[in-house]
Amino acid sequence: MSADEQRKLAAIMFTDMVGYSALSQRDEKLAQELLEEHRRLLRETFPRFNGTEIKTIGDAFLVEFGSALEAAQCAIEIQRTLAKRNADIAPDRRIELKIGVHIGDVVHRGGDVYGDGVNIASRIEPVAGPGGICVSMDVERQIRNALEARFEKLATTELKNISVAMDLFRIVLPWEKKSEVRDQKSEVGKPAVLPTTIRFVLIGGFVLLLILGIGWWWTTLPHKKLASPTPEGSQLQNIPAKSIAVLPFENLSEEKANAFFADGVQDEILTDLAKIADLKVISRTSVMQYKSGVARNLRKIGEELGVTHVVEGSVQRAATKIRVNAQLIDARNDAHLWAQTYDRDLADVFAIQSEIAKAIADQLQAKLSPNEKKAIEQPPTTDLAAFDLYSRAKSLLLTANFSATSEPDVRKAIELLDEAVKRDPSFFDAYCQLAYSHEFVYAVSGFDHTPARLALAEAALQAATRLRPAAGETHLERANYLYYGRRDYAGALTELESVRRALPNDPRLFELTGYILRRRGDQEEGLRNLQRAAELDPRNFVTLQQIAVSYQYLGRCGEAIAALDRALSIVPDNVETRANRDLYELCWKADTRPLHQTIDSILAQGPHAIASAADIWFDCGLAEHDSAAAERALVAVGDNPCWGEGAIILSRSFGEGLLARMTKDEARAHAAFEAARAQQEKIVQAQPDYGPALCVLAMIDAGLGRKEQALEEGRHAIALTPVEKDVVNGSRVTQYFAITAAWTGENELALQQLETGLRAPNASLMLSYGALKLLPFWDPLRGDPRFEQIVASLAPKENRQ
């Protein structure tokens, strides 16, 4: 990309006057008069929604917006203004527009904008029809919970010069007559609304609009501000002056493998700055999303990360020499405040990092305590080969998320860290990362919850403690060990107090505090800590997912969905989160349609696109009692789990057994549960004191008709996981024991456990209205008046009879 080009994600709006060419031939003077009035009205509107006019093309406008919501709001305001103008005017003097909106990748070059985002928006606009607004599915997904409007899905449409058919939506404007909405035809495709949806709209349109209005009002209350990880109004002037993000350094070395080394240099500078309490420093997870090679809009980056300053740089390594270039930039005005190039021996690289950190702190007039100065000057290691291994491991851990699918990357990171500490037994930071990695495999992935794995984590922690017993990183890893390994929440919180003083900018402090408070039942305070973590790591996809989980625990599914929408604004193509978002909708409202549509759109991308969301596809098939879809989903699941809710992990074989139960195929169910039992028994034998694993075995034995054994295992699982010690896992084990009891015919016991689970201070998806109403786990209880009363009590108000 040339120096004068800039690539970015933007919302693009195309507008076009209806009938202008014909009017020009008929009455050129009137056409020109209306064109000028149209341009004046629109140009008055664009700035109110932060729209930037790129150009006019005859009677058309091309306008860019920073968000899909602002573009849609602007489009609605334009059509509202013109509708009022046209109400009492002769037909030949009316101004009618068609508007199309899409969000996508665009390139700024020479004052113009190019790219698929522009091309698709221009092709969508004709579909809108006179006085209408048409948006792409990407836009609809981002605004449907934030916009006070209803959407009509159009038939999948082939657009000129666009290779893939598009799913489009028409915004139904409040002033349109129902007959017009019902009868209007698209220029390219007819509205493809399901008959049941049409009936629902005709019968309850007013109610639906009222609900959407209330939902919009709710999302604008002050609590939404707490949930937002980005600065209010995205105005740089409202951000602390001593705030900074160290962006990824460019690797200028001839060997591309040195990219890990460049990342390591950048990370050490960031880590040094983060130790200064007088600064706000953004975490590595967020800044690494702005890798070199992509044109950087520093003002926009500053707004997205909530900082006023950014550091850019490059690393060039050749034989025994190294060149490091760094510059400090004010993101508010793009002013270069400081720059320096260091040409040194490779062995001096850590001294260079310390010098850069101190120079930047001095430029920002940050107070630097003696302890902070000492911490910045301490090199991580003297062995560059060990540092390379460590940097590669950190890059792997950076992409790991809280799921079993991350386990291979974490295991590879462990191998690299083991090599690093063999080369340098005094490599303190490597031991800290090693302890965390073992804790991840032990507690987070759920597949190696064994004493041997915990012992490896403890050994790495002890090595770090011997090297630096009072370091903040030592206290942090000990807190991780106590939380993940020993479930000693009080001890972990005590350790975190020391972390708070030593590592003021480390979001892991607030993340772990949030997790501990959630498990102790303090969901609100846990949520606040996760939101604080998001301020220091605003583009951390996992943190936003965990904020959504906290809202779900609190039974605030609308806000959970909004948090996932924010996550999707960062990684819009993340299939798993797209599906999870609509799974929340299913559990909240017992409505499978949004999830079904999302699954269809993912499948349309190709057979492999669904892989990371195959388990959610399976959930959808079960909820709709569509055995064919569920079968296809199980094929896509492969060897992965078919269900996962925290520590409760159900294998594909379990899924086959559940599906066979639903379809009354007893022989297949028995064979599948036998296979599942063989797998689960090995897991339980390896970790006999792990309640969640034993709880799953109990459900399998219930499916096999081993009643007494299943009930005994379920009760033992509850005893191993007391709610008073671990609210999250304890309540989950109780909830899943309710399924075991129901499958063994013990309905009274099942209902007791179900009611106990519902009283827990965290709401499980399994105990949501949608899950209880639709999923076959609960089929044995259907028809029981007490169960039906419980289900009805959980329904959203609009669903209650």
Stockholm file with secondary structure:
# STOCKHOLM 1.0

chainA/1-801         MSADEQRKLAAIMFTDMVGYSALSQRDEKLAQELLEEHRRLLRETFPRFNGTEIKTIGDAFLVEFGSALEAAQCAIEIQRTLAKRNADIAPDRRIELKIGVHIGDVVHRGGDVYGDGVNIASRIEPVAGPGGICVSMDVERQIRNALEARFEKLATTELKNISVAMDLFRIVLPWEKKSEVRDQKSEVGKPAVLPTTIRFVLIGGFVLLLILGIGWWWTTLPHKKLASPTPEGSQLQNIPAKSIAVLPFENLSEEKANAFFADGVQDEILTDLAKIADLKVISRTSVMQYKSGVARNLRKIGEELGVTHVVEGSVQRAATKIRVNAQLIDARNDAHLWAQTYDRDLADVFAIQSEIAKAIADQLQAKLSPNEKKAIEQPPTTDLAAFDLYSRAKSLLLTANFSATSEPDVRKAIELLDEAVKRDPSFFDAYCQLAYSHEFVYAVSGFDHTPARLALAEAALQAATRLRPAAGETHLERANYLYYGRRDYAGALTELESVRRALPNDPRLFELTGYILRRRGDQEEGLRNLQRAAELDPRNFVTLQQIAVSYQYLGRCGEAIAALDRALSIVPDNVETRANRDLYELCWKADTRPLHQTIDSILAQGPHAIASAADIWFDCGLAEHDSAAAERALVAVGDNPCWGEGAIILSRSFGEGLLARMTKDEARAHAAFEAARAQQEKIVQAQPDYGPALCVLAMIDAGLGRKEQALEEGRHAIALTPVEKDVVNGSRVTQYFAITAAWTGENELALQQLETGLRAPNASLMLSYGALKLLPFWDPLRGDPRFEQIVASLAPKENRQ
#=GR chainA/1-801 SS CCTTEEEEEEEEEEEEETTHHHHHHHCHHHHHHHHHHHHHHHHHHGGGGTCEEEEEETTEEEEEESSHHHHHHHHHHHHHHHHHHHTTSCGGGCCCEEEEEEEEEEEEETTEEESHHHHHHHHHGGGGCTTCEEEEHHHHHHHTTTSSSEEEEBCCBCCTTCSSCBCEEEEECTTSCHHHHHHCCCSSCCBCCCHHHHHHHHHHHHHHHHHHHHHHHHHTSHHHHHHCCSCGGGCGGGSCSSEEEECCCEECSSSGGGHHHHHHHHHHHHHHHHTCTTSEECCHHHHTTSCTTSCCCHHHHHHHHTCSEEEEEEEEEETTEEEEEEEEEETTTTEEEEEEEEEEEGGGHHHHHHHHHHHHHHHTTCCCCHHHHHHHHSCSCSCHHHHHHHHHHHHHHHHCCSSGGGHHHHHHHHHHHHHHHHHCTTCHHHHHHHHHHHHIIIIISSSCCCHHHHHHHHHHHHHHHHHCTTCHHHHHHHHHIIIIIICCHHHHHHHHHHHHHHCTTCHHHHHHHHHHHHHTTCHHHHHHHHHHHHHHSTTCHHHHHHHHHHHHHTTCHHHHHHHHHHHHHHSTTCHHHHHHHHHHHHHHHCCCHHHHHHHHHHHTTCTTTTGGGHHHHHHHHHHTTCHHHHHHHHHHHTTSCSEEETTEEECHHHHHHHHHHHTTCHHHHHHHHHHHHHHHHHHHHHSTTCHHHHHHHHHHHHHTTCHHHHHHHHHHHHHHSCTTTCHHHHHHHHHHHHHHHHHTTCHHHHHHHHHHHHHSSSCCGGGSHHHHHHCGGGGGGTTCHHHHHHHHHHSCGGGCC
#=GC SS_cons         CCTTEEEEEEEEEEEEETTHHHHHHHCHHHHHHHHHHHHHHHHHHGGGGTCEEEEEETTEEEEEESSHHHHHHHHHHHHHHHHHHHTTSCGGGCCCEEEEEEEEEEEEETTEEESHHHHHHHHHGGGGCTTCEEEEHHHHHHHTTTSSSEEEEBCCBCCTTCSSCBCEEEEECTTSCHHHHHHCCCSSCCBCCCHHHHHHHHHHHHHHHHHHHHHHHHHTSHHHHHHCCSCGGGCGGGSCSSEEEECCCEECSSSGGGHHHHHHHHHHHHHHHHTCTTSEECCHHHHTTSCTTSCCCHHHHHHHHTCSEEEEEEEEEETTEEEEEEEEEETTTTEEEEEEEEEEEGGGHHHHHHHHHHHHHHHTTCCCCHHHHHHHHSCSCSCHHHHHHHHHHHHHHHHCCSSGGGHHHHHHHHHHHHHHHHHCTTCHHHHHHHHHHHHIIIIISSSCCCHHHHHHHHHHHHHHHHHCTTCHHHHHHHHHIIIIIICCHHHHHHHHHHHHHHCTTCHHHHHHHHHHHHHTTCHHHHHHHHHHHHHHSTTCHHHHHHHHHHHHHTTCHHHHHHHHHHHHHHSTTCHHHHHHHHHHHHHHHCCCHHHHHHHHHHHTTCTTTTGGGHHHHHHHHHHTTCHHHHHHHHHHHTTSCSEEETTEEECHHHHHHHHHHHTTCHHHHHHHHHHHHHHHHHHHHHSTTCHHHHHHHHHHHHHTTCHHHHHHHHHHHHHHSCTTTCHHHHHHHHHHHHHHHHHTTCHHHHHHHHHHHHHSSSCCGGGSHHHHHHCGGGGGGTTCHHHHHHHHHHSCGGGCC
//
